[in-house]
Amino acid sequence: MDDFHQLRRTARNGAFPRDLGPSEVSARRALARCRVNMLPETTASVAANAMNKGDVLATARVAGIQAAKMASTLLPMSHPVLVGNVYVNFTIADTHIDVEASVDTVDRTGVEMEAMMAVTVAALTIYDMCKSTDRTMTIEEVALWEKSGGRSGTWRREAEAKASSADRDDSK
């Protein structure tokens, strides 16, 4: 593991290798989600596998899995992690596609950034493959929904957070 991927910042000393300390190797898991908003015609084309560039969801799934494995390459303060399983799934609605990624590992650090990277790159892949049909698309609500393992234990986003997000959608 090279020093570039083991950095931390302080106000005085700049960046230097970070000591991971006495963290125990343990099972860790993270779940992230985001949404790609688009025109109803675009979601219908994606669902029917009728986009010019090919199978959007299959390509986005592979891109998300690759992104989870490359998170520490793109995020300089993220530690390289031995990624175990990566699951990238999609839910198609009338005007959006929800993207969900679950990443697990048995390591000394968590996989939150790997899960966030997976959903973001999967969403960007959907955007890239559909942009010739729909320039109105937006990628929104990228968020960590839960994590487990490690010193801090289990954390879950409150269900009210999702409900308040739905309220914002209704007010548009």
C-alpha positions as CSV (number, residue, x, y, z in Angstrom):
1,M,0.0,0.0,0.0
2,D,1.6,3.3,-1.1
3,D,1.8,6.4,1.1
4,F,-0.4,8.4,-1.2
5,H,-3.4,6.4,-0.1
6,Q,-2.6,6.6,3.6
7,L,-2.8,10.4,4.0
8,R,-4.5,12.6,6.6
9,R,-4.5,16.4,6.9
10,T,-3.8,18.7,9.8
11,A,-4.0,22.4,9.8
12,R,-0.2,22.7,10.5
13,N,1.5,19.8,8.9
14,G,-0.3,19.3,5.6
15,A,-0.8,15.7,4.5
16,F,1.1,12.8,5.9
17,P,0.5,9.0,6.3
18,R,-2.3,8.2,8.7
19,D,-2.0,5.5,11.3
20,L,-5.0,3.2,11.1
21,G,-4.4,2.3,14.7
22,P,-5.7,-0.7,16.5
23,S,-8.8,-1.3,14.5
24,E,-9.8,-4.9,14.4
25,V,-10.5,-6.8,11.2
26,S,-14.2,-7.3,11.1
27,A,-17.2,-7.7,8.8
28,R,-18.3,-4.3,7.5
29,R,-21.2,-3.4,5.1
30,A,-22.5,-0.1,3.6
31,L,-25.6,0.7,1.6
32,A,-26.0,3.8,-0.5
33,R,-28.7,5.1,-2.8
34,C,-29.3,7.8,-5.3
35,R,-31.9,8.8,-8.0
36,V,-31.7,9.6,-11.7
37,N,-34.7,11.8,-12.7
38,M,-35.7,11.7,-16.3
39,L,-38.5,12.0,-18.8
40,P,-41.1,9.2,-18.8
41,E,-40.1,8.3,-22.4
42,T,-36.5,7.8,-21.2
43,T,-37.5,5.4,-18.4
44,A,-39.7,3.5,-20.8
45,S,-36.8,3.1,-23.2
46,V,-34.4,2.0,-20.5
47,A,-37.0,-0.5,-19.2
48,A,-37.6,-1.8,-22.7
49,N,-33.8,-2.1,-23.3
50,A,-34.3,0.2,-26.4
51,M,-31.5,2.8,-25.9
52,N,-29.1,3.3,-28.8
53,K,-26.0,2.6,-26.7
54,G,-27.2,-0.8,-25.5
55,D,-28.3,-2.3,-22.2
56,V,-28.2,0.7,-19.8
57,L,-28.8,-1.1,-16.5
58,A,-26.4,-3.9,-17.2
59,T,-23.7,-1.4,-18.2
60,A,-24.4,0.8,-15.1
61,R,-24.3,-2.3,-12.8
62,V,-20.8,-3.2,-14.1
63,A,-19.6,0.4,-13.9
64,G,-20.9,0.6,-10.3
65,I,-19.1,-2.6,-9.3
66,Q,-15.8,-1.3,-10.9
67,A,-16.2,2.0,-9.2
68,A,-16.5,0.4,-5.8
69,K,-13.3,-1.4,-6.4
70,M,-11.5,1.8,-7.5
71,A,-12.7,4.2,-4.8
72,S,-9.3,4.6,-3.1
73,T,-7.7,5.5,-6.5
74,L,-10.0,8.5,-6.9
75,L,-10.4,9.6,-3.3
76,P,-7.0,10.4,-1.9
77,M,-8.0,10.1,1.8
78,S,-9.9,6.8,1.3
79,H,-8.0,3.7,2.3
80,P,-7.7,0.8,-0.1
81,V,-10.1,-1.9,1.0
82,L,-10.4,-5.5,0.0
83,V,-13.9,-5.3,-1.4
84,G,-15.9,-8.5,-0.9
85,N,-19.4,-8.4,-2.6
86,V,-20.8,-5.5,-4.5
87,Y,-24.5,-5.5,-5.4
88,V,-25.9,-2.7,-7.6
89,N,-29.7,-2.8,-8.1
90,F,-32.2,-0.5,-9.8
91,T,-35.8,0.4,-9.4
92,I,-37.5,1.9,-12.4
93,A,-40.4,4.3,-11.8
94,D,-42.3,6.5,-14.2
95,T,-39.9,9.5,-14.1
96,H,-36.8,8.2,-12.3
97,I,-34.5,5.3,-11.7
98,D,-33.4,4.6,-8.1
99,V,-29.9,3.2,-7.8
100,E,-28.9,1.2,-4.7
101,A,-25.4,-0.3,-4.0
102,S,-24.4,-2.6,-1.1
103,V,-20.7,-3.3,-0.5
104,D,-19.2,-5.6,2.1
105,T,-15.8,-6.5,3.3
106,V,-13.8,-8.1,6.1
107,D,-11.2,-5.5,6.8
108,R,-9.9,-2.8,9.2
109,T,-11.9,0.1,7.7
110,G,-15.4,0.6,6.4
111,V,-16.8,0.6,2.8
112,E,-19.0,3.7,2.9
113,M,-17.1,5.5,0.2
114,E,-17.1,2.4,-2.0
115,A,-20.9,2.2,-1.8
116,M,-21.2,5.9,-2.5
117,M,-18.8,5.6,-5.4
118,A,-20.8,2.6,-6.8
119,V,-24.2,4.4,-6.9
120,T,-22.7,7.7,-8.2
121,V,-20.8,6.0,-11.1
122,A,-23.8,3.8,-11.9
123,A,-26.0,6.9,-12.1
124,L,-23.4,8.7,-14.2
125,T,-23.4,5.7,-16.6
126,I,-27.2,5.9,-16.9
127,Y,-26.9,9.6,-17.6
128,D,-24.1,9.0,-20.2
129,M,-26.1,6.3,-22.0
130,C,-29.4,8.2,-22.1
131,K,-28.1,11.8,-22.7
132,S,-28.7,11.7,-26.4
133,T,-32.4,11.1,-25.7
134,D,-32.9,13.2,-22.6
135,R,-30.8,16.3,-21.6
136,T,-33.2,17.1,-18.7
137,M,-31.9,14.3,-16.5
138,T,-30.6,15.0,-13.0
139,I,-28.8,12.9,-10.4
140,E,-30.0,13.6,-6.9
141,E,-30.2,12.3,-3.4
142,V,-26.8,10.5,-3.3
143,A,-26.6,9.3,0.3
144,L,-25.4,6.7,2.7
145,W,-28.4,4.8,4.0
146,E,-26.7,2.4,6.4
147,K,-23.4,1.0,7.6
148,S,-22.5,-1.8,9.9
149,G,-19.3,-3.1,11.6
150,G,-16.3,-1.4,13.0
151,R,-15.9,0.6,16.2
152,S,-18.9,2.8,15.6
153,G,-21.2,-0.2,15.0
154,T,-24.5,0.1,13.0
155,W,-26.0,3.3,11.7
156,R,-29.1,3.7,9.6
157,R,-30.6,6.8,8.0
158,E,-34.0,7.7,9.5
159,A,-37.0,6.8,7.5
160,E,-38.3,10.4,8.0
161,A,-35.4,11.6,5.8
162,K,-36.8,9.6,2.9
163,A,-40.4,10.8,3.6
164,S,-39.2,14.5,3.7
165,S,-37.5,13.9,0.4
166,A,-40.8,12.6,-1.0
167,D,-42.5,15.7,0.4
168,R,-40.1,17.9,-1.6
169,D,-40.9,16.0,-4.8
170,D,-44.7,16.5,-4.2
171,S,-44.2,20.3,-3.8
172,K,-42.7,20.7,-7.3
